[in-house]
Amino acid sequence: RDHGVGTDVVVGLALDRGVEMLVALLAVLKAGGAYLPLDPDYPPERLAHMLRDSGAALVLTQERLHDQFAGILAETGAEAWLVDGQDGEGGDAGNLDVAVHGESLAYVIYTSGSTGLPKGVMVRHDAVTNFLATMAEQPGVTAGDRVLGLTSLSFDIAVLELWLPLTIGACVVLADRAAAHDPAKLKAIVKQHGVSVIQATPSTWRMLLDHDGPALPASCRVLCGGEALPPDLARRLVAQAGEVWNLYGPTETTVWSARHRLDAMDDRPLLGRPIGNTTLYVLDGDLNLAPIGVAGELYIGGSGLARGYWRRGGLTAERFIPDPFGPPGARLYRTGDVARWRSDGVLDYVGRADYQVKIRGFRIELGEIEARLQAQPGVRAAVVVAREAGAGRQLVGYVSGEALDGAALKTALSSVLPDYMVPARIVVLERLPLTPNGKIDRKA
């Protein structure tokens, strides 16, 4: 507060995972400000852009990270405040009297942008409190739970892992940066601390299940989201855990917007139904409601919508549009995801609108090819991309798994897909590259 932190003032958090990170996060919120995660694993150029763009004048960090961030701080003019040094000592320890308005910013998180520079998403306190309240009910977290915190603060799903347990008196079990990518260490933490709720991306879940060590406790509740959940992985999770939830939502609508408890009878994972105070619409190109069973673009409305993009008014107006079905002033977020409603009122994911490509004049949904690859025996993960070649654009598939042969996989795809959808090459990798957030890195 003495450093000028107040309503809508952005404060950077450049901290290793641990108690000090949580204390610093809560301190920013308690002072009435909004936090900006600065992941130490991110490239310096990206971190410098985030600091410059956000206008954050203060960064809470640690002595062991100060040298790493010194150049970035000097370039942007931001001030470092060492939470584990003298900066974190002294001062009034009394409880601050802060009135936080629901429309005030809770955090700004940067996501990848089409221009090559990340864009800041402004998330409101009302959106966060709505999310936490509905998640506490379903999938459900109680004061007796122990929730594993393994996700980078720069990935918004960490809000569930860190905020939700604290709001209801449960326990947060923090895994450090090294443990988050080490299945043996993660399993040891889960066992040692009696973890009962684990949230992770499909890529992280596959890493855990493929590890030869002891299985995860059957009593664990499994939450999975952040990228499409492959059917084979869904079946493995359901077979091992008593309760498995597939969660869906973009950063712009505050973590998760839809949820579905997986069943062994599901032929593939579904997005499910909206969380509380959230509306989901499947619309055609003219913003008309798509009939049941017909694919269209998914739009999200309700209490979870972010205020918009930081200092990007044009992009905000493009992605956050007036809600043609709601009251005056209501908005919808255009997700870029393609979905369809089933007759039972459950939402089915089709793919990404921007993963559609044209090959030889045919419009192709890359997700369909990936699903076919993932259905092949031995395939753990698959990505299909369009590459420019001498003869024109062609499809290239990348797979990881056990005893795989690219030529054999091409033959298998030829039996279920038209020839223009069969990749020209299928490359077998030991593992697919991941982003710092644990998602498959399609740009690698």
N, C-alpha and C positions, 0 to 999 in steps of 0.2 A: 504494500500500500504506500509506503514511504517513497518507493521508486515510481510512483505515478500509475500503478496498476489499478484499473477500474473497469467499468462497463465497456465491453468490446475492445479493450486493449489486449493485443496479442503478445504472449510471452513464450519464447522458445524453451523447449525442454530437451537438452542434449545430455542424456543420462544413461548409464548402464542399468539393466533391469535389476531391481532390488527395492528395499524399503525406501531409500532416499528418492527413488523415482516416484513412488506413490505419494510420499510426503510432499514433494515438490508439486505434483499434479494437483493435489488437494489444496495446497497453499495458493496456487494461482486462482483456483475456483473460489476459495474463501475470500480472496481479495477482490473478487468480482470480475476478474479477467477471463480470457480465453487462452487455452494452451495450444501450442504448435509443436507437434512431435518432430524432433530432428534426430533421426536414426544414425548413430555413429557408423553404421555399416554402409550408409549411402555415399555416393561419390561427392567430393568437395564442391564440384560445380553445381550439382543439384541442390545441395544444402545452402549454398550461397544464394542461388535463385530464390529459394523458399524464404530465406531471411529478408532479402531485398524486397521481394514482391509483397510479403506480409507487412513490412514496415516494423517488425518486432525490434524494439530498441533494447530489450533485456533478454538474456539467455541464462537459464539456470542450468549449471553443469557441475562437473566434479573435477578435482585437481588432476586425476589421472587422465582425463580427457581434454584438459585445457590446451595442451600443446597441439593436439590433433585439430582443435577448432580455432586456434590462435589466428591462422591465416584468414579463415572465413570471417571471423569477428573483425579483424582489421580491415578487410575489404568492404564489409557492410556497415561498419561503424557501430555495431551492436555491443552492448556492455555485458561482460561475463559476471555472473554471480555464483560463487562457489558454495554449494550447499553443504559440502563437507569441510569447508575451511572457515576462516574467521567471518566470512559473510553470513554464514549460517548460525552464528552465535550471537547471543545478547538480544536486545530488543524486547518489546512488550510481548509477553506470552499470553496475554489475555485473549478471550474469545472476541473476534471482530464482529461487529454488528453490521451485516451487509444484507441489503435487500436486493435480491437478484430477480430481475424481470424475466418472464418466460421467453420473451423474444430476444433476450440478450444472448450473445454467443457463448457457448461452452467450450468449443474447440474449433480449430481450423486444420483440416487434414488435406494434404496435397495428393492428388491422383494424376495419373498420366494424362497428357493432353495431346490432341491431334497435331498441334503445332510443334511438338517436340519438347515443349516446356510444360512442367506440371502445373496444374491449376488448383487453387485453394477452394475447398468446399466449406462453407460457413454453417455450422450446425448449432441449432438453438437449444437452450435449456429445456423448453417445453417438449421438443422432439425427443431428447434424451430421457426425460422422466416418463414420457409415454412408453418408450421402448422398454425401459427397465421394469415398469409396472406390469406390462403384458408378458414379458419374458419370465417374470417371477411366478406368474400363474401357469404358463405353458410355454416351453417344456417344464418349467417349475424348478425353483431353487429355494431351499429352506435354510434356516439358521444353522441346522446341523450339517450342512454340506461343506465339502472342501473342494474348491474350484481351482483347477490348474491354470495358471497364467503363463502361457508360453508364446503368445503372439506379440510381435513388435508393436510398440505404441503407435507407430506410423500406419498401422493397418487398423481400420476402425473397429474390427471385431474384438479388439482388445477391450473396448468399452464394456462388453458383457463380462469378460474375465476379471476386470479390475473393479468396475463400478457396482455391478449387480451384487456380488457377495457382500460388499461393504454396506449397501443400502438396507440389507435385511439381516445383518449380523452373522453372516457366514464367514468362512475362512478363505483367504486367497493364498495359494501355494505358488510362489513365483519360481519359475525356471529361468536361469541366467541364459545369456546369448549362446554360450557353447552348448548347454544342455538342450536347447530348443532344436538343435540339428543333430542330436546324438540319441538314437533310439534306446540304447542301453541305459544312458543317464536318465532319460525321461521315465523309463519304466521303473528305475530304482527310486526316483522321486515319488512317483505314483504309489508305489508300495510302501515306502518309508512314511509318507504323510497321510496315507489312507484317502487319497483323492477319490471323490465320488462323481465329479462332473468334469469332462474333458471336451473342449471345443478345439477343432483344428480343421485345416483345409484337407481336401481329399489327398493331396500330395503328401502331407504330413502323416495322415492316417495310413497311407500305403507304406510309408517308411517304417511306421511302428509295427504294422502287421507282418511285413516281410522280414523283420528282425527275428533271428533264431532264438532269442532269449525267451524268458517266461511270458506267457500270455497276459494281457491286461485283465484285471478283475472283472468277472462277469457282472458284478453289481454296478459298474460304472455306467453313468448315462453318457451317451455319445452324441455330440453335436457336431454336424459337419456342414461346411459351407465355404463360400469364397470363390468357388469354381464349380463347374459341372461335376456331379458325382457319378463316376462310371458304374454301370450295373454290377459288374463283377465285384467291385469293392463294396458296394452296398450290401450284396449278399454275404460277403465275409464279415462285415461289421454286424449285421443282424444275427449271424450265427454265433458271434462271440459275445455280444453285449445284450443285456436285457432290454435296453431302450435306446433306439437310434433315431435321431431327428435330422432331416435334411432341411437346411435353412437357406433362404434366398433374400438378397437385397443389395442394392448399390449404396455407396457411401452417401449419395445425395438424398437418400430417404432414411438415413440413420440406422446403419448396421443391417438389421433384418426386417423384411416387410412381409414375408410369407414363411410358413412352417408346415412340415408334414412328418408325422411319425411313420417310419418305414415299417413295412410288413413283409414277412417272408414270401407272401404271395404276390407282391408287386413285381411286375416284369421289368420295370425300370424305375429309378427314383423320380418322384413328382415334386413340384414346388408347393403344392398343397393349397392352403387357404390363408387369407390375410391375417396379420396380427391385429390387435385391438386398435380401433380408431384409424384404420387404414382401408383404402379402397384400391382394388385392382381392376383395370379395364384392359381388354384385348380389343384393339381398334384397327380398322383398315386405313388406307392411305388418306381417306377423307374424314377421318376421326369418327366414323360410324362404328357402332358396336358390332364386332364380328360374331356370327352365329356360333353356337356350340359345335366344337369339333373343327372349326375353321381357324387356321393360324393367322395371327396378326401381331402387330407390335404391342408390347406391354407398357401401359402407363400406370403410374402409381400416384395416388392422392392421399390426403389425410394429414394427421398430426405429425407424421415423421418427416415431412419435407424440410430440407435445409432452406436457409434464407436465400441461398444462391451461391454463385462463385465470387470469390474475393476479387474486387476491382475488375470484374468481367461482366459488365452489364449486358452487352450484346449476347454473349454466350448464355447468360442466365435467362434472357428472354427467349432464346432459341430452345433451350432444354426444359425450362419451367414454363408451361403454357397455361392459359386460362382453362379451367375445368368446365367443359360444355354441359356437364351433368350436375354440377354442384351449385351452391349459392354464390352470389356475387363476391368476387375476391378470391374464391377457391382456385387452387392451382393443381396441375398434374405434372409429374416428372416423366419425361420421355426416356425410357431405359435403353432403347436400342436392342432389347432382347425380343425374340419371337416366341410366342406361347399360344396355347389354345385351351379353352375350357372343356373339361369332360362333362358328361351328362350328370355326374354325381356332384358337380360343384367344385371339383378339385382341378387346380391349374397344372397343366403339363408343359414342360419346357421343350422348345423345339431347337433353338440355337440363337446365335448372335446375328443380327441384321448385317453387321459389318464383317461377318465371317462368310458372307456370300461373295462368290467370285464368278466371273464369266470365263469359261474355257471353251474354245471352238464355238462360241456363240451360245452355249448353254449356261444358264444361271445355276450355280451349284452351291449347296449349303455344306460347308466344310464339316460341320458338326455331324452330319449324317454319315460321312465317310469315316470320321473318327469313331463313331459309335460302332460301325461295322468292324473296324480294326480291333477295337477293345473287346469285341465279342469273340475274337479268334483265340483258340487255346494258347496259353502261355503269355499272352500280351497283358502287361500290367498297365501301361499308359501309352497313349498315342496322340500325336498332333499332326495335322495336315496343313500345309501352307502352299500358296501359289508363288512360284519362282519364275523370273524372266529367264528364258533360254534362247539359244540361237534360232530355234524353230518357232519361237513364240512362247506364250505363257504355258507353264505346265505345273501339275500337282506333284508335290514331294511329301511323302509320309515319313514320320520319325516315330519309332516305337522302342519300348524297353520291355524286357521280360526274360523268360527262360527258353533257351534253345530255339531261337527264332531265326527264320530264313526269309529274307526280303522277297525273293522270287516266289517262294511258296505262298507268302501272304498275298502277293499280287494275284496269283492264280485263284486263291480263295475269294478275294474280292470280286474277281471277274465273274464268279458264279452268282453273285447277289447284286451287283451294280452294273449299270451300263458302262461301256468302254470309256466314255469321256469322263467318268467319275473315278476311274481306277488310276491311282498315282503312277506317274512315269517311273519313279524310283521310290523304294521304301528302304530307309536307312535304319539299321539296328544299332541302338546306343545302350551302353550299360545302364544309364539313367538319364531322364530328361532334365534339362537345366531348370532351376527354380529361381524365382525372384526372391528378394529379402522377405516378402510377405508369405512365402511358402506356396505360391501359385506357379504353375508351369509357365516358363518364360518363352513366349511365342516369338519374341524378337531376337532371341539369342542366335 
